[in-house]
Amino acid sequence: MRAITVSQPGGPEVLQLGEVPTPQPGPGELRIAVQAVGVNRADLLQRRGYYPPPPGISDIIGLEVSGLVDAVGPGVEDWRVGQAAVALIAGGGYAEYVVAPAGQCAAPPPGLDLTQAAGLVEVAATVVSNLTRVGLAADEVFLVHGGAGGIGSFAIPYAKALGAQVLTTAGSPAKAEHCRQLGADAAFDYHGAWASEARAASQGHGCDVILDIIGAKYLEANVSLLARHGRLVVIGLQGGRKGTLDINQLLTKSASLSATSLRYSPAAEKAAVMRQLETQVWPLYTSGTLPLMPQTVFPIEQAAAAHARLDSDDHIGKVVLVW
């Protein structure tokens, strides 16, 4: 089969289309003939050599795919060849065929085509699993960093659907306007005094939940902005791995800090998240409660251009590769 391989760690130019062995489904697995694959920040890190796959997982990049079931492994009872599917995987997505545990697969949201669905799985699973875990509630103040990206473009309307006041950061006036159109109550330029602006927007309350893709660079400001019983969840390290933490601020606020990686979660946890998407999130698309985020689509042969696009300053929404 054809797949995008990495000749050596480096820039987008190291992505090459080549031939690799076709994977075979084992017990409890499906093989999917891939039609589209979502591009994520984790893909850029893996290409650079900073985010290797878990042991035993394909070193082909790609964490979310859509397509048609091509083969069914032993013990799988609920899937048939030819069915449309989306899959949350730990690697292997930039390929014509991918193998995934059946529990990590789901039918795409009704009414969405496979290209639209491919870009939803990873962001929706990440946001929903984390906001469920920390218990974002109606009338709480929620801040998501990078609101114009894939995570933010899902998190903003989803948190609004939960009844939260939604704040976000963005890198340009156009991106801030995109966030407001998605439902953000306020969007702050992350080049400026976003922390003080967020506190003012919350009438001095601070943030009950912060979903952070930046990491070390924003650690001190995030902690200072937490409300009493606030919860900071770090899901990305775009701003570095090591920062300074004032534990006393967490102590005096009875606040908490956690960090999660969906890629390294056990299969049972991923399967549970996929069931939650099917029952709680897909209906929000069917009803029109959640809007589709903008997508920039590239043919698989232009994977390098897709990575460059995601890494550019003017990118909004999601990047998707199609076969």
Residue pairs with C-beta under 8 A, 6 or more apart in sequence:
1 19
1 20
1 21
1 22
1 95
1 96
1 97
2 17
2 18
2 19
2 20
2 95
2 96
2 300
3 17
3 18
3 19
3 20
3 60
3 94
3 95
3 96
4 15
4 16
4 17
4 18
4 60
4 61
4 62
4 94
4 95
4 300
4 303
5 15
5 16
5 17
5 18
5 20
5 60
6 14
6 15
6 16
6 46
6 47
6 59
6 61
7 14
7 16
8 14
9 47
9 48
9 49
10 47
10 48
10 49
11 47
11 48
12 47
12 303
12 304
12 305
12 307
12 308
12 311
13 304
14 47
15 47
15 61
15 303
15 304
15 307
17 300
17 301
17 303
20 60
20 95
22 96
22 97
23 31
23 58
23 92
23 97
23 98
23 99
24 31
24 71
24 99
25 31
25 71
25 72
25 73
25 76
25 99
26 73
26 74
26 99
27 73
27 74
27 75
28 73
28 74
28 75
28 76
28 101
28 102
28 103
29 73
29 76
29 99
29 100
29 101
29 102
30 69
30 71
30 72
30 73
30 76
30 79
30 85
30 87
30 99
30 100
30 101
30 102
30 105
31 69
31 70
31 71
31 72
31 73
31 97
31 98
31 99
32 65
32 66
32 67
32 68
32 69
32 70
32 85
32 87
32 97
32 98
32 99
32 100
32 105
33 67
33 68
33 69
33 70
33 96
33 97
34 65
34 66
34 67
34 93
34 95
34 96
34 97
34 98
34 323
35 66
35 67
35 68
35 114
35 115
35 118
35 322
35 323
36 65
36 66
36 67
36 114
36 115
36 117
36 118
36 119
36 320
36 321
36 322
36 323
37 62
37 64
37 65
37 66
37 93
37 94
37 118
37 300
37 320
37 321
37 322
38 62
38 63
38 64
38 65
38 93
38 118
38 119
38 120
38 121
38 122
38 123
38 150
38 318
38 319
38 320
38 321
39 306
39 307
39 310
39 318
39 319
39 320
39 321
40 63
40 64
40 122
40 123
40 150
41 149
41 213
41 236
41 238
41 310
42 51
42 63
42 263
43 61
43 62
43 63
43 94
43 307
43 310
44 307
44 310
44 311
45 51
46 52
46 53
46 61
47 61
47 307
52 59
53 59
53 90
53 91
53 263
54 90
54 91
54 263
54 264
57 90
57 91
57 92
58 91
58 92
58 95
58 98
59 91
60 91
60 92
60 93
60 94
60 95
61 91
61 93
61 94
62 89
62 91
62 92
62 93
62 94
62 95
62 98
63 88
63 89
63 90
63 91
63 93
63 122
63 263
64 86
64 87
64 88
64 89
64 93
64 118
64 119
64 120
64 121
64 122
65 86
65 87
65 89
65 93
65 98
65 100
65 118
65 121
66 84
66 85
66 86
66 87
66 108
66 114
66 115
66 117
66 118
66 121
67 84
67 85
67 98
67 114
68 82
68 83
68 84
68 85
69 79
69 80
69 81
69 82
69 83
69 84
69 85
70 81
70 97
71 81
72 79
72 80
72 81
73 99
73 102
76 102
78 102
79 85
79 102
79 105
83 107
84 107
84 108
84 114
85 105
85 106
85 107
85 108
86 105
86 106
86 107
86 108
86 114
86 117
86 118
86 120
86 121
87 98
87 100
87 104
87 105
87 106
87 121
88 100
88 104
88 105
88 121
88 122
88 125
88 262
88 270
88 273
88 274
89 98
89 100
89 104
90 263
90 264
92 98
92 99
94 300
94 303
94 321
96 323
101 267
101 270
101 271
103 267
103 268
103 270
103 271
103 274
104 267
104 270
104 271
104 274
105 274
106 274
106 275
106 277
106 278
106 282
107 278
108 114
108 117
109 117
109 120
109 281
109 282
109 285
109 286
110 282
110 285
110 286
111 285
111 286
112 120
112 285
112 292
115 295
115 297
115 320
115 322
116 292
116 295
118 320
119 150
119 293
119 295
119 318
119 319
119 320
120 154
121 277
122 150
122 262
123 150
123 151
123 153
123 154
123 155
123 318
124 154
124 158
124 277
124 281
125 262
125 270
125 273
125 274
125 277
126 151
126 235
126 262
127 151
127 154
127 155
127 158
127 211
128 158
128 273
128 276
128 277
128 280
128 281
129 260
129 262
129 269
129 273
129 276
130 211
130 233
130 235
130 260
131 142
131 155
131 158
131 159
131 162
131 209
131 211
132 276
133 233
133 258
133 260
134 209
134 231
134 233
134 256
134 258
135 231
136 142
136 159
136 162
136 164
136 208
136 209
137 162
137 163
137 164
137 208
138 162
138 163
138 164
139 163
139 164
139 165
140 164
140 165
140 208
140 209
141 164
141 165
141 167
141 202
141 205
141 206
141 207
141 208
141 209
141 227
142 155
142 159
142 164
142 165
142 166
142 167
142 207
142 208
142 209
142 210
142 211
143 166
143 167
143 168
143 169
143 198
143 207
143 209
143 210
143 211
143 225
144 151
144 152
144 155
144 156
144 159
144 166
144 167
144 168
144 210
144 211
145 152
145 168
145 169
145 190
145 210
145 211
145 212
145 213
145 214
145 218
146 152
146 168
146 169
146 170
146 190
146 213
146 214
146 238
147 153
147 155
147 156
147 168
147 169
147 170
147 175
147 176
147 178
147 179
147 182
147 184
147 187
148 170
148 171
148 175
148 176
148 178
148 179
148 315
148 316
148 317
149 213
149 315
149 316
149 317
150 293
150 317
150 318
151 211
151 213
151 235
151 236
152 168
152 170
152 179
153 178
153 182
153 293
153 294
153 316
153 317
153 318
154 290
154 293
155 211
156 166
156 168
156 179
156 182
156 183
156 184
157 182
157 183
157 289
157 290
157 291
158 281
158 284
158 290
159 166
160 166
160 183
161 284
161 289
161 290
164 208
164 209
165 185
165 202
166 183
166 184
166 185
167 184
167 185
167 186
167 187
167 188
167 198
167 201
167 202
167 207
168 179
168 184
168 186
168 187
168 188
169 187
169 188
169 189
169 190
169 194
170 176
170 178
170 179
170 187
170 188
170 189
170 190
171 189
171 190
171 191
171 313
172 189
172 313
172 314
174 314
174 316
175 187
175 316
176 187
176 188
176 189
177 187
178 294
178 316
178 317
179 187
180 187
182 291
182 293
185 201
186 197
186 198
186 201
188 194
188 197
188 198
188 201
194 221
195 221
195 222
195 224
195 225
198 207
198 225
199 205
199 206
199 225
202 227
205 227
206 225
206 226
206 227
206 228
206 230
207 225
207 226
207 227
207 230
208 226
208 227
208 229
208 230
208 231
209 230
209 231
209 232
209 233
210 222
210 225
210 226
210 230
210 231
210 232
210 233
211 233
211 235
212 218
212 222
212 232
212 233
212 234
212 235
212 236
213 235
213 236
213 238
214 236
214 237
214 238
214 239
215 234
215 236
215 237
215 238
215 239
215 240
215 241
215 243
216 237
216 239
216 240
216 241
216 242
216 243
217 238
217 239
217 240
217 243
218 239
219 234
219 243
219 244
219 245
220 243
220 244
220 245
220 246
222 232
223 232
223 245
223 246
223 249
223 250
223 255
223 257
224 246
224 249
226 232
226 249
226 250
226 253
226 255
227 253
227 255
228 253
228 254
228 255
229 253
229 254
229 255
230 253
230 255
230 256
231 255
231 256
231 258
232 255
232 256
232 257
232 258
233 258
233 259
233 260
234 257
234 258
234 259
234 260
235 259
235 260
235 261
245 257
249 255
250 256
250 257
262 270
262 273
281 290
284 290
285 292
293 317
293 318
294 316
294 317
294 318
295 317
295 318
295 319
295 320
296 306
296 309
296 315
296 317
296 318
296 319
296 320
297 319
297 320
297 321
297 322
298 305
298 306
298 309
298 319
298 320
298 321
298 322
299 321
299 322
299 323
300 321
300 322
300 323
302 321
303 321
306 319
306 321
309 315
309 319
310 319
